[in-house]
C-alpha cells in the first residue's frame, strides 16, 4: 500500500490541503460511503511520510473491514482505495475550478445560454469582458477570448433566432489566434528538441502557415510574431535576420509576455547563440552576453524561485569570455543566493574556479574544483574540462593524459545512459580528440599545427574551440 497511486498523490498535499480534503470527503454532497472517510483518516494520520507499518494492507484491511486479510478478500481494499483515489481526483478538479473564476463564469455562461436565460447571460458576458481586458498574451487569454466570442455569438443567436446579423467572424478569429499561437509554440518545442537529439521532425501545414502569417492581421499579435521568428530561427539557423528580429522583439515585449513564454523564447535565442559559438562564430558572444544580463535583470529563467545551476554557469562563463571579470565577481557574490540552496556550494565553487582560471591563477582554481561534489551532469563534464585545461597550462602531462582517458569513458557512459544529448556528446568528444593531437605535437612540427588548426575550423560541433586554437597559435608563433 505504501507504493500505491493513492499514497503517491497524497504525498504532494500540504497539511492545510489534507484538512480541506477531509472536509470534502466527509461532505454528503460528494460522498456517502463512511468507509472512504475512515480510510482517508487512517492514512492521513501518518502524513507526510506515509511509511508507518500501520499502513500495510493487512492492518488497514483489518481496521476498515473488521476481518482478517487474505487473497480472497483482497479486492475489497483495492476497490475502496480506487474509490478514494477517484474522490481525491474529484477534489483536485474542484480546487482547480475554484481557483479559476474565469472558467467558472464560462461554464455559467454556457449553462445560461443553453437554458435561454438571456439577461443573466448578458451580465456574465459583461464580467468576462471586464476581466479579459486585464490579461494579455497568455494561452488562457486566447482560449478565453475564443470562449467569450463563442458565448456572445450563441447569446445573440439564441436570443433572437431570426437575427441575420450574428457575427461569427469574431469567434473564428479568436479561435485562429489560439490555434496559431499554440501551433507555433509547439513547433518551437518540436524543432528545439530536434536540434538537441537529431530527431527528424515535421509539423503538419507549418510551411503554409509561415508563408501566410507576415501579411496577416494575426502578425500584429506579439506572441504570433515572436514565435514566428523563433520557428524560422530553428528551421534556418544561418539566417541572421531571424535572430536579430527575434531578439529585437523580445526586448520590445519583455514586460508584456508571461513568464513561461519569456523562458521558452529566451531559451531558444540563447541556445542559438551557443550553437553558433560552438561552430566558431564568435560574433554571437556579444548578443549572448546581453541576453544573459537581461535574463538576470528580469529574472526570466527563474523557476520555483531560483535560477538553474546550468543557466547560472553559462552566464558566468560567457561573462568571463567577454573579459567582464568585475561583473562576474559581482554576480558570484550577489546572485549566488538565487540558485537552489542544495546546489549553491557546487555552483559557487565551480564558477569561482573558472574565474581564477581566466586570470591564470591555476592553483587557486584547482583548490575550488576539488570542493565541487558533481551533483549535476554538466557540472561534472565542465569541471573535468576545466581541470584538463589547468593540467595543460601547468604542463602536468601524466595527470592530463589520465584525466583525458577517464573523461572519454565518462562521456561514453553518459551516451549509453542517454544522460546528455548527442550534440553535447559530439562537442566533448571532438574536444578530447583535438587535445590528444595537440599534446602529441613536437615543437618543430609547424605543418601539423597548421593542419590541426584547419581541422578545428572545419569542425562544426566543438567545445572549447577558442582555447584549443589559442594553444595552437602559440605553438605556431
C-alpha positions as CSV (number, residue, x, y, z in Angstrom):
1,X,0.0,0.0,0.0
2,X,2.9,2.3,0.6
3,X,3.7,2.4,-3.1
4,X,0.1,2.8,-4.3
5,X,-1.0,5.6,-6.6
6,X,-3.3,6.9,-3.8
7,X,-0.3,7.4,-1.4
8,X,1.8,9.0,-4.2
9,X,-0.9,11.6,-4.8
10,X,-1.5,12.3,-1.1
11,X,2.2,12.9,-0.5
12,X,2.0,16.1,-2.5
13,X,-0.7,17.5,-0.3
14,X,0.3,20.0,2.4
15,X,-1.3,19.9,5.9
16,X,-3.9,22.5,5.1
17,X,-4.7,20.8,1.8
18,X,-5.3,17.5,3.7
19,X,-7.6,19.2,6.1
20,X,-9.7,20.6,3.2
21,X,-9.6,17.2,1.5
22,X,-11.0,15.6,4.7
23,X,-13.9,18.1,4.7
24,X,-14.6,17.3,1.0
25,X,-14.6,13.6,1.5
26,X,-16.8,13.9,4.7
27,X,-19.4,16.0,2.8
28,X,-22.5,14.0,2.0
29,X,-22.9,16.1,-1.2
30,X,-19.7,14.4,-2.6
31,X,-19.6,11.1,-0.7
32,X,-22.0,8.8,1.2
33,X,-19.5,6.0,1.9
34,X,-18.4,6.0,5.5
35,X,-15.6,3.6,4.9
36,X,-13.9,6.1,2.5
37,X,-13.9,8.7,5.3
38,X,-12.3,6.1,7.7
39,X,-9.7,5.1,5.1
40,X,-8.6,8.7,4.5
41,X,-8.4,9.5,8.2
42,X,-6.3,6.3,8.8
43,X,-3.9,7.2,6.0
44,X,-3.5,11.0,6.8
45,X,-2.6,10.3,10.4
46,X,0.8,9.1,9.0
47,X,1.4,12.1,6.8
48,X,3.8,13.3,5.4
49,X,6.0,10.2,5.1
50,X,3.2,7.6,5.0
51,X,5.8,4.9,5.9
52,X,4.3,3.5,9.1
53,X,3.6,-0.2,9.4
54,X,0.0,0.6,10.2
55,X,-0.4,1.4,6.5
56,X,0.4,-2.2,5.5
57,X,-2.6,-3.8,3.6
58,X,-3.4,-6.4,6.3
59,X,-3.6,-3.8,9.1
60,X,-5.6,-1.3,7.0
61,X,-8.0,-4.1,5.9
62,X,-8.5,-5.3,9.4
63,X,-9.1,-1.7,10.7
64,X,-11.7,-0.9,8.0
65,X,-13.5,-4.2,7.5
66,X,-13.0,-5.8,10.9
67,X,-11.8,-9.0,9.4
68,X,-8.5,-10.8,8.5
69,X,-6.8,-10.0,5.2
70,X,-6.3,-12.8,2.7
71,X,-6.2,-13.4,-1.0
72,X,-9.9,-14.0,-1.3
73,X,-11.0,-10.6,0.2
74,X,-8.0,-8.5,-1.0
75,X,-10.1,-6.9,-3.8
76,X,-12.3,-5.2,-1.2
77,X,-9.5,-3.0,-0.1
78,X,-8.3,-2.4,-3.7
79,X,-11.8,-1.2,-4.7
80,X,-12.0,1.0,-1.7
81,X,-8.6,2.6,-2.4
82,X,-9.6,3.1,-6.0
83,X,-12.8,4.8,-5.0
84,X,-10.9,7.1,-2.6
85,X,-8.4,8.0,-5.3
86,X,-11.3,8.9,-7.6
87,X,-12.7,11.1,-4.9
88,X,-9.3,12.7,-4.3
89,X,-9.0,13.5,-8.1
90,X,-12.5,14.9,-7.9
91,X,-11.3,17.2,-5.1
92,X,-8.3,18.3,-7.2
93,X,-10.5,19.1,-10.1
94,X,-12.9,21.0,-7.8
95,X,-10.0,23.1,-6.4
96,X,-8.6,23.8,-9.9
97,X,-12.0,25.1,-11.0
98,X,-12.5,27.0,-7.7
99,X,-9.2,28.9,-8.4
100,X,-10.2,29.6,-12.0
101,X,-13.0,32.1,-11.7
102,X,-12.9,32.8,-15.5
103,X,-13.6,29.1,-16.3
104,X,-16.4,29.1,-13.7
105,X,-18.0,32.0,-15.4
106,X,-17.6,30.5,-18.9
107,X,-19.4,27.4,-17.6
108,X,-22.2,29.5,-16.1
109,X,-22.5,31.4,-19.4
110,X,-22.8,28.1,-21.3
111,X,-25.5,27.0,-18.9
112,X,-27.5,30.2,-19.2
113,X,-27.3,30.1,-23.0
114,X,-28.4,26.5,-23.0
115,X,-31.4,27.4,-20.8
116,X,-32.1,30.6,-22.8
117,X,-31.6,32.8,-19.7
118,X,-30.7,35.8,-21.8
119,X,-30.4,38.6,-19.2
120,X,-28.2,36.6,-16.7
121,X,-26.1,35.5,-19.6
122,X,-25.6,39.2,-20.6
123,X,-24.4,40.0,-17.1
124,X,-21.9,37.2,-17.2
125,X,-20.6,38.4,-20.6
126,X,-20.0,41.9,-19.2
127,X,-18.0,40.4,-16.3
128,X,-15.9,38.3,-18.6
129,X,-15.1,41.2,-21.0
130,X,-14.0,43.3,-18.0
131,X,-11.7,40.6,-16.6
132,X,-10.3,39.8,-20.1
133,X,-9.2,43.3,-20.6
134,X,-6.7,42.9,-17.8
135,X,-4.9,39.9,-19.2
136,X,-2.8,39.6,-22.4
137,X,-0.7,37.1,-24.4
138,X,-1.2,34.0,-22.2
139,X,-2.6,30.8,-23.7
140,X,-5.5,31.2,-21.3
141,X,-6.1,34.7,-22.7
142,X,-6.5,33.4,-26.3
143,X,-8.6,30.5,-25.1
144,X,-10.9,32.8,-23.1
145,X,-11.1,35.2,-26.0
146,X,-12.5,32.4,-28.1
147,X,-14.9,31.1,-25.5
148,X,-16.3,34.6,-24.8
149,X,-16.7,35.3,-28.5
150,X,-18.4,32.0,-29.0
151,X,-20.6,32.6,-25.9
152,X,-21.6,36.1,-27.3
153,X,-22.5,34.7,-30.7
154,X,-24.6,31.9,-29.0
155,X,-26.3,34.5,-26.9
156,X,-27.2,36.6,-30.0
157,X,-28.4,33.6,-31.9
158,X,-30.5,32.1,-29.1
159,X,-31.9,35.4,-28.0
160,X,-33.3,36.1,-31.5
161,X,-33.2,33.0,-33.8
162,X,-34.3,35.2,-36.7
163,X,-31.4,37.6,-36.3
164,X,-29.4,37.6,-39.5
165,X,-26.7,39.9,-38.1
166,X,-25.0,37.4,-35.8
167,X,-21.2,37.9,-36.3
168,X,-19.4,34.6,-36.4
169,X,-16.1,36.1,-37.6
170,X,-15.2,37.2,-34.1
171,X,-15.1,33.7,-32.6
172,X,-13.5,32.4,-35.8
173,X,-10.6,34.9,-35.5
174,X,-10.3,34.2,-31.8
175,X,-10.1,30.5,-32.5
176,X,-7.5,31.2,-35.2
177,X,-5.4,33.3,-32.8
178,X,-5.4,30.5,-30.2
179,X,-4.6,27.9,-32.8
180,X,-1.7,29.9,-34.4
181,X,0.0,30.8,-31.1
182,X,-0.3,27.2,-29.8
183,X,0.9,25.6,-33.1
184,X,3.9,27.9,-33.3
185,X,4.7,27.3,-29.7
186,X,4.6,23.5,-30.1
187,X,6.6,23.8,-33.3
188,X,9.3,25.5,-31.3
189,X,9.3,22.6,-28.8
190,X,9.5,20.1,-31.7
191,X,12.3,21.7,-33.6
192,X,14.3,22.7,-30.5
193,X,14.3,19.1,-29.4
194,X,15.2,18.0,-32.9
195,X,18.3,20.3,-32.7
196,X,19.4,18.6,-29.5
197,X,18.6,15.0,-30.2
198,X,19.0,14.8,-34.0
199,X,15.4,13.7,-34.5
200,X,13.6,14.0,-37.8
201,X,10.7,16.4,-37.1
202,X,7.8,17.8,-39.1
203,X,4.7,19.8,-38.3
204,X,1.6,19.5,-40.5
205,X,0.8,22.6,-42.7
206,X,3.5,24.6,-40.9
207,X,5.1,25.8,-44.2
208,X,1.8,27.2,-45.4
209,X,1.2,28.9,-42.0
210,X,4.7,30.5,-42.0
211,X,4.2,31.8,-45.6
212,X,0.8,33.4,-44.9
213,X,1.5,34.9,-41.4
214,X,3.6,38.0,-42.1
215,X,0.9,39.6,-44.3
216,X,-2.0,38.7,-42.0
217,X,-3.7,40.6,-39.2
218,X,-2.5,37.9,-36.8
219,X,1.1,39.0,-37.1
220,X,0.2,42.1,-35.0
221,X,-0.2,39.8,-32.0
222,X,3.1,39.9,-30.1
223,X,3.1,36.2,-29.3
224,X,2.5,35.3,-33.0
225,X,5.3,37.4,-34.4
226,X,7.7,36.2,-31.7
227,X,7.0,32.5,-32.2
228,X,7.1,33.0,-35.9
229,X,10.7,34.3,-35.8
230,X,11.6,31.6,-33.2
231,X,10.4,28.8,-35.5
232,X,12.1,30.4,-38.5
233,X,15.4,30.6,-36.5
234,X,15.2,26.9,-35.6
235,X,14.5,26.0,-39.2
236,X,17.1,28.3,-40.7
237,X,19.8,28.9,-38.1
238,X,22.2,30.5,-40.6
239,X,19.8,33.4,-41.5
240,X,21.0,36.1,-39.1
241,X,17.9,38.3,-39.8
242,X,15.6,35.9,-37.9
243,X,17.9,36.1,-34.9
244,X,18.1,39.9,-34.9
245,X,14.3,40.3,-35.3
246,X,13.6,37.8,-32.5
247,X,16.0,39.5,-30.1
248,X,14.6,42.9,-31.0
249,X,11.0,41.9,-30.4
250,X,11.8,40.1,-27.2
251,X,13.2,43.3,-25.8
252,X,10.2,45.2,-27.1
253,X,7.6,43.0,-25.5
254,X,9.6,41.8,-22.5
255,X,7.2,43.4,-20.0
256,X,4.1,42.1,-21.8
257,X,4.8,38.4,-22.1
258,X,4.0,35.8,-19.4
259,X,7.0,34.1,-17.7
260,X,6.6,30.7,-19.4
261,X,6.7,32.3,-22.9
262,X,9.7,34.5,-22.0
263,X,11.6,31.5,-20.7
264,X,10.9,29.5,-23.8
265,X,11.8,32.3,-26.2
266,X,14.9,33.4,-24.3
267,X,16.0,29.8,-24.1
268,X,15.7,29.3,-27.9
269,X,17.6,32.6,-28.5
270,X,20.4,31.8,-26.1
271,X,20.8,28.2,-27.4
272,X,21.1,29.5,-30.9
273,X,24.0,31.8,-29.8
274,X,25.7,28.9,-28.1
275,X,25.4,26.6,-31.1
276,X,26.8,29.4,-33.4
277,X,29.7,30.0,-31.0
278,X,30.5,26.3,-30.9
279,X,30.6,26.4,-34.7
280,X,33.3,29.2,-34.5
281,X,31.0,32.2,-35.0
282,X,32.3,34.3,-32.1
283,X,30.3,37.4,-33.1
284,X,27.4,35.8,-31.1
285,X,29.2,36.2,-27.8
286,X,28.2,39.8,-27.5
287,X,24.4,39.3,-28.1
288,X,24.5,36.2,-25.8
289,X,26.1,38.3,-23.1
290,X,23.4,40.9,-23.4
291,X,20.7,38.2,-23.3
292,X,22.2,36.8,-20.0
293,X,22.3,40.3,-18.5
294,X,18.7,40.9,-19.5
295,X,17.8,37.5,-18.1
296,X,19.4,38.4,-14.8
297,X,17.8,41.8,-14.6
298,X,14.3,40.5,-15.3
299,X,14.8,37.1,-13.6
300,X,13.4,35.4,-16.7
301,X,15.0,32.0,-16.2
302,X,13.9,31.8,-12.5
303,X,11.8,28.7,-11.9
304,X,10.4,28.0,-8.4
305,X,12.3,31.0,-7.1
306,X,15.7,30.0,-8.4
307,X,18.0,30.1,-11.5
308,X,19.0,26.7,-12.7
309,X,22.6,25.7,-12.0
310,X,23.3,25.3,-15.7
311,X,21.9,28.7,-16.7
312,X,24.0,30.4,-13.9
313,X,27.1,28.6,-15.1
314,X,26.6,29.5,-18.7
315,X,26.0,33.2,-17.7
316,X,29.3,33.3,-15.7
317,X,31.2,31.5,-18.5
318,X,30.1,34.0,-21.1
319,X,30.9,36.9,-18.8
320,X,34.4,35.5,-18.4
321,X,34.9,35.0,-22.1
322,X,33.8,38.6,-22.6
323,X,36.5,39.7,-20.1
324,X,33.9,41.1,-17.7
325,X,35.8,39.9,-14.6
326,X,34.4,42.5,-12.2
327,X,30.8,41.9,-13.4
328,X,31.3,38.1,-12.9
329,X,32.7,38.6,-9.4
330,X,29.8,40.8,-8.5
331,X,27.3,38.1,-9.8
332,X,29.0,35.4,-7.8
333,X,29.0,37.4,-4.6
334,X,25.5,38.9,-5.1
335,X,23.3,36.5,-7.1
336,X,24.5,33.1,-5.9
337,X,21.6,33.1,-3.4
338,X,19.3,32.9,-6.4
339,X,20.5,29.4,-7.1
340,X,18.8,26.4,-5.4
341,X,20.4,26.2,-1.8
342,X,21.1,22.5,-2.4
343,X,23.3,23.3,-5.3
344,X,24.7,26.7,-4.3
345,X,28.0,25.4,-2.9
346,X,28.9,23.4,-6.0
347,X,27.8,26.2,-8.3
348,X,29.9,28.8,-6.4
349,X,33.0,26.6,-6.2
350,X,33.0,25.7,-9.9
351,X,32.4,29.2,-11.1
352,X,35.0,30.7,-8.7
353,X,37.4,28.1,-10.0
354,X,36.7,29.2,-13.5
355,X,37.1,32.9,-12.5
356,X,40.6,32.1,-11.2
357,X,41.4,30.1,-14.3
358,X,40.7,33.0,-16.6
359,X,43.1,35.1,-14.5
360,X,45.7,32.3,-14.7
361,X,45.6,31.6,-11.0
362,X,45.6,27.8,-11.7
363,X,46.4,26.5,-8.2
364,X,43.6,28.6,-6.7
365,X,41.3,27.2,-9.4
366,X,42.3,23.6,-8.6
367,X,41.5,24.2,-4.9
368,X,37.9,25.3,-5.7
369,X,37.4,22.5,-8.2
370,X,38.3,19.9,-5.6
371,X,35.4,21.2,-3.5
372,X,32.8,20.5,-6.2
373,X,30.6,17.5,-5.4
374,X,29.4,16.9,-9.0
375,X,25.6,16.7,-8.4
376,X,24.9,17.9,-11.9
377,X,25.8,16.1,-15.2
378,X,27.0,19.2,-16.9
379,X,29.0,20.4,-13.9
380,X,30.7,17.0,-14.0
381,X,31.6,17.5,-17.6
382,X,32.7,21.1,-17.4
383,X,34.7,20.6,-14.2
384,X,36.7,17.9,-15.9
385,X,37.3,20.1,-19.0
386,X,38.4,22.9,-16.8
387,X,40.8,20.6,-14.9
388,X,42.1,19.3,-18.3
389,X,42.9,22.9,-19.3
390,X,44.6,23.6,-16.0
391,X,46.8,20.5,-16.2
392,X,47.8,21.5,-19.8
393,X,48.7,25.0,-18.6
394,X,50.8,23.6,-15.7
395,X,52.3,21.0,-18.1
396,X,51.2,18.2,-15.8
397,X,51.2,15.7,-18.7
398,X,50.8,12.4,-16.8
399,X,47.7,13.8,-14.9
400,X,46.4,15.3,-18.1
401,X,46.5,12.0,-20.1
402,X,45.0,10.1,-17.2
403,X,42.1,12.6,-16.9
404,X,41.6,12.6,-20.7
405,X,41.1,8.8,-20.6
406,X,38.7,8.9,-17.7
407,X,36.8,11.8,-19.4
408,X,36.4,9.8,-22.6
409,X,35.0,6.9,-20.6
410,X,32.6,9.2,-18.7
411,X,31.2,10.7,-22.0
412,X,30.7,7.2,-23.3
413,X,28.9,6.2,-20.2
414,X,26.6,9.3,-20.4
415,X,25.9,8.3,-24.1
416,X,24.8,4.8,-23.0
417,X,22.5,6.2,-20.3
418,X,21.3,9.0,-22.6
419,X,22.1,11.5,-19.9
420,X,23.1,14.1,-22.4
421,X,22.1,15.0,-26.0
422,X,24.1,13.8,-29.0
423,X,25.1,17.4,-29.6
424,X,26.9,17.6,-26.2
425,X,28.5,14.1,-26.8
426,X,29.9,15.3,-30.1
427,X,31.3,18.6,-28.9
428,X,33.1,17.0,-26.0
429,X,34.4,14.0,-28.0
430,X,35.9,16.4,-30.5
431,X,37.5,18.4,-27.7
432,X,39.2,15.3,-26.3
433,X,40.4,14.2,-29.8
434,X,41.9,17.6,-30.6
435,X,43.6,17.9,-27.2
436,X,45.2,14.4,-27.8
437,X,46.5,15.7,-31.1
438,X,47.9,18.9,-29.5
439,X,49.8,17.2,-26.7
440,X,51.5,14.8,-29.2
441,X,52.8,17.6,-31.3
442,X,56.6,18.3,-31.4
443,X,57.9,21.9,-31.4
444,X,59.2,21.7,-35.0
445,X,56.0,20.3,-36.5
446,X,54.6,23.6,-37.8
447,X,52.9,21.9,-40.7
448,X,50.9,19.6,-38.4
449,X,49.9,22.6,-36.3
450,X,48.5,24.3,-39.3
451,X,46.7,21.2,-40.4
452,X,45.1,20.8,-36.9
453,X,44.0,24.5,-37.0
454,X,42.3,23.9,-40.3
455,X,40.6,20.8,-38.9
456,X,39.3,22.7,-35.9
457,X,37.9,25.4,-38.2
458,X,36.2,22.7,-40.3
459,X,34.6,21.0,-37.3
460,X,31.1,22.3,-36.6
461,X,30.4,20.8,-33.1
462,X,33.4,21.5,-30.8
463,X,33.7,22.5,-27.2
464,X,36.5,24.9,-26.1
465,X,37.3,25.9,-29.7
466,X,38.9,29.2,-28.9
467,X,41.1,27.8,-26.1
468,X,42.3,25.0,-28.4
469,X,43.1,27.5,-31.2
470,X,44.9,29.8,-28.8
471,X,47.2,26.9,-27.7
472,X,47.9,26.0,-31.4
473,X,48.6,29.6,-32.4
474,X,51.2,29.9,-29.6
475,X,52.9,26.8,-30.9
476,X,52.9,28.2,-34.4
477,X,54.4,31.5,-33.4
